[in-house]
Amino acid sequence: MKLDRVIETCLYVDDLDRAARFYEHVLSLTQLTSDARFRAYDVGGQSVLLLFRRGATLETVRMPGGTIPPHDGHGPLHMAFAIAADELPQWEERLREQGIAIEGRTTWSRGGHSIYFRDPDGHLLELATPGLWATY
């Protein structure tokens, strides 16, 4: 037995509408579904980013197909998005045009490059080109 990949990951946000505007407008993610608790976004046709309203998932969710146990998160979290190496300059320009500061840059020993910036809730986001990890 082995794990294949991460299917979904989540961030907890204070204002779903504000977060949705950022992820849809700045990062061009496509919304898959939503309700008062969360928004779900397609990431490259391979994974899902879930944005949960902070505190909205502290009770078990009961659905016709089963239950989802409580979960939540606090503080600034980190996640990285994969991008093509030749698109890094375009992403830097897009962030600059949106008034989003790039807080850090890294050139990795395997040849990859990363830039770091924050979403409206203070989460540290990374755009990374191939050459970051042995597997990417």
N, C-alpha and C positions, 0 to 999 in steps of 0.2 A: 504494500500500500504506500501511496505517496500523495502529497498535496500537489495540485496542478498549478494554482495561481491564486492571487487575491482577487476575489470577485467584486467585493465592495469594501469601501472604507467610509468613515463618516467624520464630519466635523460638527461641532455644536455651536450655534450662533444665537445672538441675542435678538436679531431682527431678520426674519425669513425673507421679507420683501427686499430689504437692503442687500442681503447676501445674494439673493436670486439675481438682482440687477448686476452685481459684480461678476458673478460666475457666468451669466448669460452674455453680458455686454463685453466685459474685458477678456474673458477666456473663451468665449463663443461656445459654451457647453449647451447641449440640447436637453431640455427637460423631458424626462420620461413619464413622471407622475408626481402628484403632490397632494397634500391635504393640509389641515391646519397645523400639523406637527412637523412636517418635513417636505423637502423637495428632493427628487432623485434625478441625477444627470448622467447621461451617457458620456464615457470618457474613451474615445478612440474605438468604440465598438467592441471593447474588450473588458471594460470594468465599469463600475457605477460609483459615483460620488454621491453620498447621502448628506444632506444638510438638515440637521434636526434643530428645532427651536429648543434652546437650552431649557431644561426642566420639563419639557413636554413628554418625555419618555420615561418618567420615573415610576410609572405603573404598568403592569402587564397589559399588553394589547391582545384582545381576544378577537379572533376572526373566524369565519366559517371553517377554514382549513387548519386552525391551531392557534397557538399563542406565541407571542414574542416577549421574552423576559425584559424587565426594566434595564435601562442603561442611561448613561449621561456622561458628560465630560466637562472639565473646567480648565481654564488657563489656555495660553497659546500653544497650539499643537503644530506639528510639521508634517508636510507631505510633499512629494515630488511628482511632477508630471513629465512624461517622456516627450521630447520634441526631436525633430530632425535637426542634424547639425547645421544644415544650410539655412534653417529658419530662425536661428538664434538672433541674428541682427534685426529681423522683422519683429520678433517678439519684444526685443529691447525698445524698438521704436514705438510699438503699440503701447507698451507700459508708459513710456515717456509722454506720449500724446494724451494718455488718460490721467496724467499727473501722479502716477504711482512710482514711488522711489524704489530703485534697486538698492537694497541694503548690503548685498554682498555678491562677490563673484569668485568662482573657484575654477582652476584648471586642474583636472585630476590626472594622476600618474598614468592612467590607461588611455588618456587622450580626450576624455570627455570634458565638457564645460557646463557649469551650473550658474544660474543667477537666482537670487533670493529676493522676495518682496512679501508684503503683508496684504491680507484681505481686510475688509472693514472690521472684522472681529479680532484682528491682531494675530491670526494664524500665519505662520511662516510657510510660504509657498515657494517651491523650487521648480524651475524649468531646467531639465537636464538633457544633454545630448548623449548619444551612445559613447561608451568609454568610461562611464561612471563606476560600474561594478563589473565583475567578471561575467555576470549574466546579462549585463546591459551595456 
